[in-house]
Amino acid sequence: MRTALLQSSGRPGSVAENLKVLDAAAGRAAAAGAGLLVTPEMFLTGYAIGDGIGRLAEPADGDSADAIAEIAGRHGLALAYGYPERDGEAVFNSVQLLAADGTRLANYRKTHLFGRFERDHFTPGETPVVQAELDGLTVGLMICYDVEFPENVRAHALAGTDLLLVPTAQMHPFQFVAESLVPVRAWESQMYVAYVNRVGREGEFEFVGLSTLAGPDGIARARAGRAEELVFADADRAFLAASREANPYLKDRRPGLYGSLL
């Protein structure tokens, strides 16, 4: 499945403008033959917008979800987008996956919140593995800091995830996560990992870009630079099956030895 990674911070604080950016990117992605477009973390509203997070947060089935479903259907491609999700008084840092016809397939709430900023504005999610079927692949959802915990990614691998989508807001000086850690996660758990970052400065944060789609061989199929960019790579089912056969980490595990991890 051809996957498009939208490396952009959009227009922080403006949902309407970010929907326009997403619509334009979806048109370009569809024209290039992509079946899936993935945005960064909190793309709908912006990340470093302070109390605007609570003000702009919406339910998973809110007005913006309807607008994005229309974009997906009009361009004929699946969309995964980051946004602040309101559920009663709680606000979650979430990512939602929509099918190419606009159907809502899955919604994930970030389980590992990074730093005081996130802990001040969000409630952590409690469901570590969220998946959906898309174009013959089992697609999993995760957000930014979540991927830095190997247990998280291995849980997805054991649950059968083929392509792990990771909207992110990766900031300086932690660019080694995009450069080195993400390809290693893809290799050690034998899956594709799409890591899609914001870019540029927002408030106190400087986002480093470097979005990538890494394969199960640990090689980046696509790698963005430090500017706004739309990059493409393929998640190939046949290559994934062959890689898993050649690198049987999941088969060779000895869970009985790992009790101390709990």
N, C-alpha and C positions, 0 to 999 in steps of 0.2 A: 504494500500500500504506500503510495507516494504521500509523504507527510511534509507539510509546510510549517516552518517555525517562524513566527512573527516576533522578531526582536525589536521591541519598541516600548517606550513608556507612555505612548499616546499623549493625551493632554490631561495631566493630573488635575482632578477636581471637576472635570466636565464629562459626565456620562454621555451627553449628546454628541460631543466631539469624538469621544472614544468609539462610539457606535459607528460614526462615519469612517474613522480609521479602520475599524474592523471590516466594514462593508467593502471598502476599497481593497484591503488585503485579501479578503475572500474572493473578490473578482479576479485578482491577479493569480491567486493560488489555483482557482478552478481552471483558469485559462492555461496554466502550466501542467494540468493533469493531476493535481493533488486530490486525494480523497478525504484529507483531514487537515485542518488548520489548528495550530495550538498557539495560544497567547501566553504572555508572562503572568506572574502572580499579580493579583489585584489590578488587572488591566482595565476593567470596567470603570474604575473610579480614580485610579492612581494609588500609590502605596503610602508615600510620606505626606499625607494630607491631614494629619492630626484628628481633630474632632469631626472632620468631614467624613471620616470612616463610618461613624455611627449615623450621621445624618443621611448619607447616601446608601447605606446598607439596604438590601431588598431581600424578600423571600426568594427561595429557589424557583418559584413559579411566578415571580413578579413581572412588572412591565418590561424590564430590560431582558428578561428571559424570553418573553414573547417576541421582542424586537430581534433578538439574536436568532431565535427559531426561524423568523421570517427571512433573515439574511442567509441562514444555512439552506433553507428550502429554495430560495431564489437562485443561489449559486450552485446548489446540488453538491455540497460537501459537508462533512461532519465538522463540528467546531468544539474545541475545549477552551473555556475562558475562565480567567481568575476574577473573583469578585468578593466583596464583603456580603455575607449572607446573614440576614436577620431572621431569627426564630424567637418570637416573643421578646424578652428583654436581652437575650444573648445575641452577640455578633460573632460570627465565625469567619475565618479566612478560608475561603472555599474555591473549588474549581468544579465547573459543571460541564458535562459532555453531552452534546446534542448530536443526533443522527442527521444524515443529509436531508431528511424530510422534515427536520425540526423537532422530532420526538426527543424528549429528555430521557437520556439513557442512564446517567449516573451522576451523583453529586457527592463530593468528598470534602470533608472539613479537616484542615491541617491539624495534625495531632501533636507535633512538636513545635512549640512557639519559640522564636529566636529573640532573645534580648528583652530588655525592659519595654521597648516600644510596642512590641507585639503583645506582651503580657498585659500591658495597660489597656489595649484596645480590643483584644479578642478573647474568646473562650476556646480552649483546646477541644478538638474533636476527640471522639472515643472509639472510632471504627478504623482500624489500621489498613484493612484491605478492602478496597472498593473497585469493582471491575464491571466491564460491559463487553459484549461481543460486537465487533465491527469489522466488516469485510474479511471474515474468516480468521481474525486475530482476537485474542483475549487482551483487551486494553485495560491497564490499571491506572489509577490516579494517585498522585502524591504531590506535595508542595514543598519546594525549596529545602529547608533544613531537614525535613523528613528523610531525604535521600542520603543524608550524611550518617544515618544510623544503619549499619549493615543488616541488623535484624529486620528492619522494616522492608528492605528490598528482598531479603531472603524469604520473608513471609509471602511476598507477592510471587516469587518464583515457585514456592511450594504450592501456591494456589493456582498456578498455571498461567500467570501473566506472561504475554509474549512481547508487548510493547508498553512500557511504563512512561506515562506522560507526567512531566515534572515542571509545571509553571514555577518560575523562581524570581526572586528579587535579590540576586547575589551581588554583594557589594565589595568594594575594595576594603581590605587587602586579601580577600579570600578567593581570588581568582583560580587558585590551584584546584578548587573544587570542580570547576568547569573543565579545566585543562587536564587534570589527572584522575580525580576521584570518580567522576561520572563514568569514564570509560572502564575503569576497574570494576565498578558496580555492575556494569553491563556484562563484563567478562565473567566475574565470579558467580553471578546468578543466571547467566546464559539467557539474556533477553536483550531487546532493544530498549534504549533509554533516550527519550527526547527531553532535553533540558533547555527550557526557553526563558531567557532572561530579559530584564529591563535594561535600559542603557541611559547613561548620562547622570546628571546630578538632580536629586530631589531633596530639598531640605538638608538634613545633616548627612545624607547618604550619597555615595557615588557608585552607581551600578556599572558593572564591568562588561556587560555584553557576553561575548564568547559562547553564545547559544550553540548547542551541538546535538546531533543525533548519533549516539554511539551504538555500535553493533555488538553482538555476542562474542566477537573476536577481539573486543577492546579497541577497535579502530573507529575513529570518528568518520561517519559517512558525510557529514556536513559540519562546517564550523564557521560561525559568523565572526565578524571582527568586533570593533568597539563602537560602531555607529548603528543607526536604525537600518534594518535589513530584513529581507524575507528570503530564507534559505530553504532548500528542499533536499530530502533524502528518502530512500525507499526502505521499508521494513519488509524483508523477503521471507515468506514462510518456509520455503524450501531450504534456504541458507540457514535459517534458524534451526530447523530440524537436523540438518547435517552437523551443525556446530554442537548441538546438544549431544549428539551421538559420539562425536569425537572428544568432547570435554565433559565427561559424566560427573560433574561435581554433585549434582543433586542425587544421583544414584549411589555415589560412593560415600555419602554422608554417614556418620555413625551417631545418630541422635542420643543414644544412651550415654555417650561420653560428655554431653553438653549440659547436663543438669545444672551445673553451677551457673550457667547463664541466666537461669530463672531466679 
